[in-house]
Amino acid sequence: MSILNFNVGVLGHVDSGKTSLAKALSTVASTNAFDKNPQSQERGITLDLGFSSFTMDIPEHLMNSNYKQLQITLVDCPGHASLIRTIIGGAQIIDLMLLVIDITKGIQTQTAECLVIGEITCDKMLVVLNKIDLIEETQRQSTIEKMTKRLRKTFEFTKFPQAPIISCSASSSLNLNELISTLQQHVYIPQRSPNGPFIFSVDHCFSIRGQGTVMTGTILSGSVRINDSIEIAALKEVRKVKSMQMFHKPIDRAIQGDRIGICVTQFDPDKLERGLVSTPGIIKIFHGLIIKINKVKHFKHDIESRTKFHITCGHSTVMGKIILFIDHSVNNDNNDQFNYEKEYEAIEQYPTEDSLTNKQIFALVELESPITCQLQSILIGSRLDTDIHVNTCRLAFYGHALDGFTDSDYLNKDLSNKLRIYKRKEKIGFVDRLVDDQTIIGKDLFQKETNINIFVNFKVELNPTGDQGFIESSFGQSGKFKVRFMNGLSDEAKQSLSNTKGRKQQGKTTTTTTTTNNDADGESNESHQRIRIILKFKKYLFQEKTVISQ
């Protein structure tokens, strides 16, 4: 019988009743389900991902598909703020999110963060107003209506404005049938394909005496059969699939989207807690990544270049420094690939939304520790060092990995002369003297030791007159330079320069008897009347030698 496995993430604030809901709905428990972990039982909260399932007939709207039965796999995510890494990892393998809200408390800090994670990782959401049994029956309906109205306003500005809202009680099973019915109506057939390389996201790993080591997880891509060779990517160890199960039922084949356990032999489970397993040679270990970056609108701080964030990809979270850059071209490329033929401008911080029309923002992510990652995977940048008691969103940005670098020295090898990111630079000098109607001598633009030859033929502009010329050559040994104006200097510029020259000569022949304060004022007035020389150019970041252009 063909079974459609549909992964439903159960997310929400701590103590909203997620685990109780998963337990009430499920008929089969799997790895770590329902807080089996002794630490979870001791602390009274979910500390790890829990998996369970229940089955039903295929819904009417999917009757024409090849599937005969529907299996709902529930991914019970922790709700505590300190476990956000685990929540993000769990959310990236789901097809639909159940956002669980305690009706007596409404939206709380982690509820909002879970909503943000849902917006990033999936397109479908159902909202569960849990614990309605705690409200007096006479006030229950009016409380549900008030909370529903309040939530509708909240969801209005998200990607889930019309998300169904179901009220129930997990502990007393009140209205659970309505929840199951609504869930059944919103099941869809996700893109599933047995083709392509096998990639498996492992969330738990343990040994079973007499059988081997079992890795449980979700298939992200391709398919797997018994006796296939698979590689534990982070360790570069290859093993053969000895056996497989799907919620305690033996199977000989599984495809993308299935939740399974894979048994291998001669592998120490302590070596792998979480990670990726794949067809040998497919998954790489990256030291740096390029992503197309999107700011989370609820993040209230600036996202600044060269700052560090917690970078989460799948179940891995490491520290990483970002370098931001922008694509100014009109024609934006396919988001699946990064175009190295283009030039990009380095920027100091993520722009405001108003200035982002038809612009794409990218980030080079310099990882402090390497991670196993599949290109096109979602990366999420966070500030997890923020005080968890502060009512603020810690999720800063997200994006897809467009390219990655496997060499630890990628900044000097892979990026050198390949990634063309420039910074806009501006130098300001002053006119030293007027030579003729087409030529001036400038100063203070360069230091004495600067090789002025690399700036020859660069355009400059006089301020405030607006005359445009080019640097013709150096002049002497003190950093001065000659500027040529092919169309001649404007009358305004010539007059200003002649006046400046006249004041200088007059100053040399006049005996000064004013006070120190008057001297300072005179110098200030003269500096304001001096004509400035503006040089604007681009300096490229990742080049073997200093490269500049205009």
C-alpha positions as CSV (number, residue, x, y, z in Angstrom):
1,M,0.0,0.0,0.0
2,S,1.4,3.5,-1.0
3,I,1.6,5.7,2.1
4,L,1.9,9.5,2.0
5,N,4.1,10.7,4.9
6,F,3.2,14.2,5.8
7,N,5.5,16.0,8.4
8,V,3.7,18.4,10.8
9,G,5.8,20.5,13.1
10,V,4.3,21.2,16.6
11,L,5.7,24.6,17.7
12,G,4.9,27.1,20.4
13,H,5.9,28.7,23.7
14,V,7.1,26.5,26.5
15,D,4.1,25.0,28.5
16,S,1.6,25.7,25.8
17,G,0.8,22.0,25.7
18,K,2.6,20.9,22.6
19,T,3.7,17.5,23.9
20,S,0.3,16.8,25.4
21,L,-1.2,17.5,22.0
22,A,1.2,15.3,20.2
23,K,0.5,12.5,22.7
24,A,-3.3,12.9,22.4
25,L,-3.2,12.7,18.6
26,S,-0.5,10.0,18.1
27,T,-0.9,6.2,17.9
28,V,2.8,5.3,17.4
29,A,5.7,6.8,19.3
30,S,9.2,7.0,18.0
31,T,12.5,8.5,19.0
32,N,12.4,10.6,22.2
33,A,8.6,11.1,21.8
34,F,6.6,12.5,24.7
35,D,9.6,13.6,26.8
36,K,11.0,10.1,27.4
37,N,14.4,11.8,28.1
38,P,15.0,11.6,31.8
39,Q,16.2,15.2,31.8
40,S,12.9,16.3,30.2
41,Q,10.9,14.4,32.8
42,E,13.0,16.0,35.6
43,R,12.7,19.5,34.3
44,G,9.1,19.1,33.1
45,I,9.7,20.6,29.7
46,T,10.6,19.2,26.2
47,L,14.4,19.4,25.7
48,D,14.7,17.6,22.3
49,L,12.8,16.8,19.2
50,G,10.2,14.1,19.6
51,F,8.6,12.1,16.8
52,S,5.3,10.3,16.7
53,S,2.6,9.5,14.2
54,F,-0.9,8.5,13.4
55,T,-2.5,7.2,10.2
56,M,-5.8,7.8,8.4
57,D,-7.4,7.2,5.0
58,I,-6.3,9.5,2.2
59,P,-8.4,12.7,2.2
60,E,-11.1,13.1,-0.5
61,H,-9.3,15.9,-2.2
62,L,-6.3,13.6,-2.7
63,M,-8.2,10.5,-3.8
64,N,-6.9,10.8,-7.4
65,S,-3.3,10.5,-6.3
66,N,-1.3,7.3,-6.1
67,Y,-1.5,7.3,-2.3
68,K,-4.0,5.1,-0.4
69,Q,-3.1,6.0,3.1
70,L,-2.0,9.2,5.0
71,Q,0.6,9.1,7.7
72,I,0.9,12.2,9.8
73,T,4.4,12.5,11.4
74,L,4.4,14.9,14.3
75,V,7.6,16.7,15.0
76,D,7.3,17.9,18.7
77,C,9.7,20.9,19.0
78,P,10.9,22.3,22.4
79,G,9.4,25.7,23.4
80,H,12.0,27.0,25.7
81,A,14.0,30.1,24.5
82,S,17.3,28.4,25.2
83,L,16.5,25.6,22.7
84,I,15.8,27.7,19.7
85,R,18.6,25.9,17.8
86,T,16.7,22.6,18.1
87,I,13.4,24.3,17.1
88,I,15.0,25.7,13.9
89,G,16.4,22.3,13.0
90,G,13.1,20.6,13.5
91,A,11.2,23.3,11.5
92,Q,13.3,22.7,8.4
93,I,11.9,19.2,7.8
94,I,8.2,20.0,8.1
95,D,5.4,20.4,5.5
96,L,3.0,22.2,7.7
97,M,3.2,23.9,11.1
98,L,0.8,23.6,14.1
99,L,1.3,26.7,16.1
100,V,0.1,25.9,19.6
101,I,-1.1,28.8,21.8
102,D,-2.2,28.7,25.4
103,I,-5.6,30.4,25.2
104,T,-5.2,31.7,28.8
105,K,-1.9,33.6,27.9
106,G,-2.1,34.4,24.1
107,I,1.0,35.0,22.0
108,Q,4.2,35.0,24.1
109,T,7.8,35.6,23.1
110,Q,8.6,32.1,21.8
111,T,5.2,31.9,20.1
112,A,6.3,34.9,18.0
113,E,9.7,33.4,17.3
114,C,8.1,30.1,16.2
115,L,5.8,32.1,13.9
116,V,8.9,33.7,12.3
117,I,10.5,30.3,11.9
118,G,7.3,29.1,10.3
119,E,7.3,32.0,7.8
120,I,10.9,31.1,6.8
121,T,10.6,27.3,6.6
122,C,7.1,26.4,5.4
123,D,4.0,27.8,3.6
124,K,1.1,26.2,5.6
125,M,0.1,26.8,9.2
126,L,-2.8,25.7,11.5
127,V,-3.2,27.5,14.8
128,V,-4.3,25.5,17.9
129,L,-5.8,27.4,20.8
130,N,-5.1,24.9,23.5
131,K,-6.3,24.5,27.1
132,I,-9.8,25.7,26.5
133,D,-10.9,23.4,29.4
134,L,-9.3,25.9,31.8
135,I,-12.0,28.5,30.9
136,E,-15.4,28.4,32.5
137,E,-17.9,26.9,30.1
138,T,-20.1,30.0,30.3
139,Q,-17.2,32.2,29.2
140,R,-15.5,29.8,26.8
141,Q,-17.0,30.7,23.5
142,S,-16.7,34.5,24.0
143,T,-13.0,34.0,25.1
144,I,-12.3,31.9,22.0
145,E,-13.9,34.6,19.8
146,K,-11.9,37.4,21.4
147,M,-8.6,35.5,21.1
148,T,-9.4,34.5,17.5
149,K,-10.1,38.1,16.6
150,R,-6.8,39.2,18.2
151,L,-4.8,36.6,16.4
152,R,-6.3,37.5,13.1
153,K,-4.9,41.0,13.5
154,T,-1.5,39.6,14.3
155,F,-1.5,37.2,11.3
156,E,-2.7,39.9,9.0
157,F,0.9,41.0,8.3
158,T,2.4,37.6,8.0
159,K,2.3,35.0,5.2
160,F,-0.5,33.2,7.1
161,P,-3.4,35.8,7.2
162,Q,-6.1,33.1,6.6
163,A,-4.6,30.3,8.7
164,P,-7.3,28.2,10.3
165,I,-7.7,28.6,14.0
166,I,-9.0,25.6,16.0
167,S,-9.7,25.6,19.7
168,C,-9.3,22.4,21.7
169,S,-8.0,20.8,24.8
170,A,-5.2,18.2,24.5
171,S,-5.6,17.0,28.1
172,S,-9.4,16.4,28.0
173,S,-9.6,15.6,24.2
174,L,-12.1,18.3,23.8
175,N,-12.6,19.2,20.1
176,L,-9.6,17.0,19.0
177,N,-11.8,15.5,16.2
178,E,-12.3,19.0,14.7
179,L,-8.5,19.5,14.8
180,I,-7.9,16.2,13.0
181,S,-10.6,17.0,10.4
182,T,-9.1,20.4,9.7
183,L,-5.6,19.0,9.5
184,Q,-6.9,16.4,7.1
185,Q,-8.5,19.1,4.9
186,H,-5.2,21.0,4.7
187,V,-2.9,18.1,3.8
188,Y,-1.3,18.5,0.4
189,I,1.1,16.4,-1.6
190,P,4.5,18.0,-1.2
191,Q,7.1,17.7,-3.9
192,R,8.4,14.2,-3.5
193,S,10.9,12.6,-5.8
194,P,13.0,9.4,-5.6
195,N,15.4,10.9,-8.1
196,G,18.6,12.8,-7.3
197,P,21.2,12.0,-4.6
198,F,20.1,10.6,-1.3
199,I,20.3,13.1,1.6
200,F,19.1,12.2,5.0
201,S,18.8,14.6,8.0
202,V,19.7,12.6,11.2
203,D,18.2,13.9,14.5
204,H,19.0,10.9,16.8
205,C,21.6,8.1,16.8
206,F,21.7,5.1,19.1
207,S,22.8,1.5,19.2
208,I,20.6,-1.6,19.6
209,R,22.4,-4.6,21.0
210,G,22.7,-7.4,18.5
211,Q,21.6,-5.3,15.5
212,G,23.8,-2.3,15.1
213,T,23.5,1.5,15.2
214,V,20.3,3.2,14.3
215,M,20.1,6.7,12.8
216,T,16.6,8.2,12.7
217,G,15.7,11.2,10.6
218,T,13.9,12.6,7.6
219,I,14.9,12.1,3.9
220,L,15.5,15.5,2.3
221,S,16.3,14.3,-1.2
222,G,16.3,11.1,-3.3
223,S,15.6,7.6,-2.1
224,V,17.4,4.7,-0.2
225,R,17.2,0.9,-0.3
226,I,18.6,-1.9,1.9
227,N,22.3,-2.6,1.0
228,D,22.8,0.9,-0.4
229,S,26.1,2.6,0.6
230,I,25.7,5.8,2.6
231,E,28.2,8.3,3.9
232,I,28.2,10.0,7.3
233,A,29.2,13.3,5.8
234,A,31.0,15.0,8.8
235,L,33.1,11.9,9.5
236,K,33.6,10.8,5.8
237,E,32.7,7.2,6.9
238,V,30.8,5.0,4.5
239,R,28.5,2.2,5.7
240,K,25.9,-0.2,4.1
241,V,22.2,0.0,5.0
242,K,21.5,-3.2,6.9
243,S,17.8,-2.6,7.5
244,M,15.2,0.1,7.7
245,Q,12.0,0.9,9.6
246,M,9.2,3.4,9.4
247,F,7.6,3.8,12.8
248,H,8.5,0.2,13.8
249,K,7.4,-1.3,10.5
250,P,10.2,-2.9,8.3
251,I,10.6,-1.4,4.9
252,D,13.0,-2.0,2.0
253,R,12.8,1.4,0.3
254,A,12.1,5.0,1.3
255,I,11.9,8.3,-0.6
256,Q,12.1,12.1,0.0
257,G,9.9,13.2,2.9
258,D,9.8,9.9,4.7
259,R,10.6,9.6,8.4
260,I,12.7,6.4,8.9
261,G,15.3,4.7,11.0
262,I,18.4,3.3,9.2
263,C,20.4,0.5,10.8
264,V,24.1,0.2,10.0
265,T,26.8,-1.9,11.6
266,Q,30.3,-1.1,12.9
267,F,29.5,2.5,13.7
268,D,29.9,4.2,17.1
269,P,26.7,6.2,17.8
270,D,28.6,8.5,20.0
271,K,30.4,9.9,16.9
272,L,27.1,11.3,15.5
273,E,24.4,13.1,17.4
274,R,22.9,15.0,14.5
275,G,23.9,15.7,10.9
276,L,23.6,14.7,7.3
277,V,24.0,11.3,5.8
278,S,24.0,10.9,2.0
279,T,25.0,9.2,-1.1
280,P,28.9,9.0,-0.9
281,G,30.6,12.2,-2.0
282,I,27.5,14.4,-2.2
283,I,27.6,16.4,1.0
284,K,30.5,18.8,1.5
285,I,32.0,20.4,4.6
286,F,32.0,24.2,4.2
287,H,34.2,26.8,5.9
288,G,32.4,29.7,4.2
289,L,29.1,30.3,2.3
290,I,27.5,32.8,0.1
291,I,23.8,33.4,0.7
292,K,21.1,35.7,-0.6
293,I,20.1,37.4,2.7
294,N,16.7,38.6,3.9
295,K,16.2,40.5,7.1
296,V,13.5,39.2,9.6
297,K,11.2,42.2,9.8
298,H,10.6,41.6,13.6
299,F,14.4,41.9,14.3
300,K,14.7,45.4,15.8
301,H,18.4,46.0,15.5
302,D,20.6,46.9,12.5
303,I,22.3,44.0,10.7
304,E,25.8,45.3,10.2
305,S,28.6,44.0,8.1
306,R,31.6,42.3,9.8
307,T,29.5,41.4,12.9
308,K,29.1,37.9,14.3
309,F,25.8,35.9,14.4
310,H,24.8,32.4,15.3
311,I,24.4,30.6,11.9
312,T,22.0,27.6,11.9
313,C,21.8,25.2,9.0
314,G,19.7,22.1,9.6
315,H,20.7,20.8,13.1
316,S,24.1,22.6,13.1
317,T,24.6,26.0,14.8
318,V,28.0,27.8,14.7
319,M,29.3,31.3,14.9
320,G,29.9,33.2,11.7
321,K,30.9,36.7,10.6
322,I,29.0,38.3,7.7
323,I,30.2,40.6,5.0
324,L,27.2,42.3,3.2
325,F,27.1,43.3,-0.4
326,I,24.5,44.5,-2.9
327,D,23.7,43.8,-6.5
328,H,22.8,47.1,-8.3
329,S,22.1,45.5,-11.7
330,V,18.5,45.8,-13.1
331,N,18.3,42.2,-14.2
332,N,18.4,39.9,-11.2
333,D,19.6,36.4,-11.7
334,N,18.1,33.0,-10.9
335,N,18.3,32.8,-7.1
336,D,19.5,29.2,-7.3
337,Q,23.0,30.3,-8.4
338,F,25.4,33.0,-7.6
339,N,26.8,35.0,-10.5
340,Y,30.6,35.6,-10.2
341,E,30.6,37.6,-13.5
342,K,28.9,40.6,-11.8
343,E,30.4,43.3,-9.6
344,Y,28.9,43.9,-6.2
345,E,29.2,46.8,-3.8
346,A,30.1,46.2,-0.2
347,I,27.7,47.8,2.3
348,E,28.0,48.6,6.0
349,Q,24.5,47.5,7.0
350,Y,21.4,45.9,5.6
351,P,19.4,48.7,3.8
352,T,16.0,49.9,4.9
353,E,13.0,48.3,3.2
354,D,12.2,51.5,1.2
355,S,15.6,51.4,-0.6
356,L,15.4,47.8,-1.6
357,T,13.4,48.1,-4.8
358,N,14.7,45.5,-7.3
359,K,17.9,45.1,-5.2
360,Q,19.3,41.9,-4.0
361,I,21.4,41.7,-0.8
362,F,24.0,39.0,-0.4
363,A,26.3,37.9,2.5
364,L,29.6,36.1,2.6
365,V,29.4,34.1,5.8
366,E,32.8,33.4,7.3
367,L,32.2,30.4,9.6
368,E,34.2,29.9,12.8
369,S,33.7,26.2,12.6
370,P,33.0,24.2,9.4
371,I,29.5,22.7,8.9
372,T,28.1,20.0,6.6
373,C,25.6,21.7,4.4
374,Q,23.6,21.0,1.2
375,L,23.6,24.0,-1.2
376,Q,20.2,25.6,-1.4
377,S,19.6,24.8,2.2
378,I,18.1,27.5,4.4
379,L,20.5,29.3,6.8
380,I,19.2,31.4,9.7
381,G,21.2,34.0,11.4
382,S,20.4,34.8,15.1
383,R,21.6,36.6,18.1
384,L,21.1,33.8,20.6
385,D,23.3,35.5,23.2
386,T,20.4,38.0,23.8
387,D,18.9,37.8,27.2
388,I,16.0,35.3,26.9
389,H,14.0,37.3,29.4
390,V,13.9,40.3,27.1
391,N,10.8,40.4,25.0
392,T,12.5,40.7,21.6
393,C,13.0,38.6,18.4
394,R,16.4,37.0,18.3
395,L,16.1,35.8,14.7
396,A,17.9,38.4,12.5
397,F,18.0,37.1,8.9
398,Y,17.7,34.0,6.6
399,G,18.7,33.0,3.2
400,H,19.6,30.0,0.9
401,A,23.1,28.8,0.5
402,L,24.1,29.7,-3.1
403,D,27.7,28.6,-3.0
404,G,30.2,27.3,-0.5
405,F,34.0,26.9,0.1
406,T,35.6,23.7,1.3
407,D,39.1,25.0,1.6
408,S,39.8,26.6,5.0
409,D,42.0,29.2,3.2
410,Y,39.2,30.1,0.8
411,L,39.5,33.9,1.3
412,N,43.0,33.8,-0.4
413,K,42.4,30.9,-2.8
414,D,38.7,30.5,-3.9
415,L,37.8,34.2,-3.6
416,S,41.0,35.8,-4.8
417,N,40.3,37.5,-8.2
418,K,36.9,35.6,-8.3
419,L,34.5,37.5,-6.1
420,R,34.4,41.1,-7.3
421,I,33.1,43.1,-4.3
422,Y,34.2,46.7,-4.1
423,K,33.9,49.5,-1.6
424,R,33.2,53.1,-2.7
425,K,36.1,55.3,-1.6
426,E,36.4,59.1,-1.7
427,K,39.5,61.2,-1.3
428,I,39.5,65.0,-0.8
429,G,42.4,67.3,-1.7
430,F,42.9,71.0,-2.4
431,V,44.1,73.1,-5.3
432,D,47.7,74.2,-4.7
433,R,47.9,76.6,-7.6
434,L,46.6,77.4,-11.1
435,V,49.0,76.7,-13.9
436,D,46.9,77.7,-16.9
437,D,43.3,77.6,-18.2
438,Q,43.5,73.8,-18.4
439,T,45.8,72.8,-15.7
440,I,46.1,72.9,-11.9
441,I,48.4,71.5,-9.3
442,G,46.7,69.6,-6.5
443,K,47.8,68.6,-3.0
444,D,46.7,66.8,0.2
445,L,44.9,64.1,-1.8
446,F,47.7,61.6,-1.5
447,Q,50.4,60.8,1.0
448,K,54.0,61.4,0.1
449,E,54.7,57.6,-0.3
450,T,51.6,56.9,-2.5
451,N,52.2,55.6,-5.9
452,I,50.2,58.2,-7.8
453,N,50.7,56.4,-11.1
454,I,47.8,53.9,-10.3
455,F,45.5,56.9,-10.2
456,V,46.6,58.5,-13.5
457,N,43.6,59.1,-15.8
458,F,41.1,58.9,-12.9
459,K,38.4,61.5,-13.0
460,V,38.3,64.2,-10.4
461,E,35.8,67.0,-9.7
462,L,36.2,70.5,-8.3
463,N,34.0,71.5,-5.5
464,P,32.0,73.7,-5.4
465,T,32.4,74.6,-9.1
466,G,31.7,71.2,-10.5
467,D,34.6,71.3,-13.1
468,Q,35.6,67.7,-14.2
469,G,39.1,66.8,-15.1
470,F,41.6,63.9,-14.8
471,I,44.8,63.2,-13.0
472,E,47.6,63.6,-15.6
473,S,50.7,62.8,-13.5
474,S,52.5,63.3,-10.2
475,F,54.2,66.6,-9.6
476,G,57.4,66.6,-7.6
477,Q,58.1,64.3,-4.7
478,S,55.7,65.6,-2.0
479,G,52.5,63.9,-3.1
480,K,51.4,66.7,-5.3
481,F,49.8,66.0,-8.7
482,K,48.8,67.6,-12.0
483,V,45.1,67.7,-13.1
484,R,44.1,68.4,-16.7
485,F,40.8,69.9,-17.8
486,M,40.3,69.0,-21.5
487,N,37.5,71.6,-22.0
488,G,39.2,74.2,-19.9
489,L,38.3,75.5,-16.5
490,S,35.1,77.4,-16.0
491,D,35.2,81.1,-15.4
492,E,33.9,80.5,-11.9
493,A,36.8,78.2,-11.1
494,K,39.4,80.5,-12.7
495,Q,38.1,83.5,-10.8
496,S,38.0,81.6,-7.5
497,L,41.6,80.3,-8.0
498,S,42.8,83.7,-9.0
499,N,41.2,85.3,-5.9
500,T,42.8,82.6,-3.7
501,K,46.2,83.3,-5.3
502,G,45.8,87.0,-4.8
503,R,44.9,86.6,-1.1
504,K,48.0,84.3,-0.6
505,Q,50.4,86.9,-2.1
506,Q,48.8,89.7,-0.2
507,G,49.1,87.7,3.0
508,K,52.9,87.3,2.4
509,T,53.5,91.1,2.2
510,T,51.2,92.2,5.0
511,T,52.6,92.5,8.6
512,T,50.2,90.7,10.9
513,T,49.4,92.5,14.1
514,T,46.1,90.6,15.0
515,T,45.6,88.3,18.0
516,T,45.8,84.6,17.9
517,N,42.0,84.3,17.8
518,N,41.9,86.5,14.7
519,D,44.6,84.4,13.1
520,A,42.5,81.3,13.6
521,D,39.4,83.0,12.2
522,G,41.4,84.1,9.1
523,E,42.7,80.6,8.5
524,S,39.1,79.2,8.9
525,N,37.7,81.7,6.4
526,E,40.5,81.0,3.9
527,S,39.9,77.2,4.2
528,H,36.2,77.7,3.5
529,Q,37.1,79.5,0.3
530,R,39.6,76.9,-0.9
531,I,38.5,74.8,-3.8
532,R,38.4,71.1,-3.0
533,I,39.4,68.3,-5.4
534,I,37.1,65.2,-5.1
535,L,38.4,61.8,-6.2
536,K,35.9,58.9,-6.2
537,F,36.9,55.3,-7.0
538,K,36.2,51.7,-6.2
539,K,38.6,49.5,-4.1
540,Y,38.1,45.7,-4.5
541,L,38.2,43.5,-1.3
542,F,39.3,40.0,-2.4
543,Q,42.2,40.6,-4.8
544,E,45.8,39.4,-4.5
545,K,47.1,42.9,-5.2
546,T,45.3,46.2,-4.5
547,V,42.9,46.8,-7.3
548,I,41.1,50.1,-7.8
549,S,38.9,51.4,-10.6
550,Q,36.2,54.0,-11.3
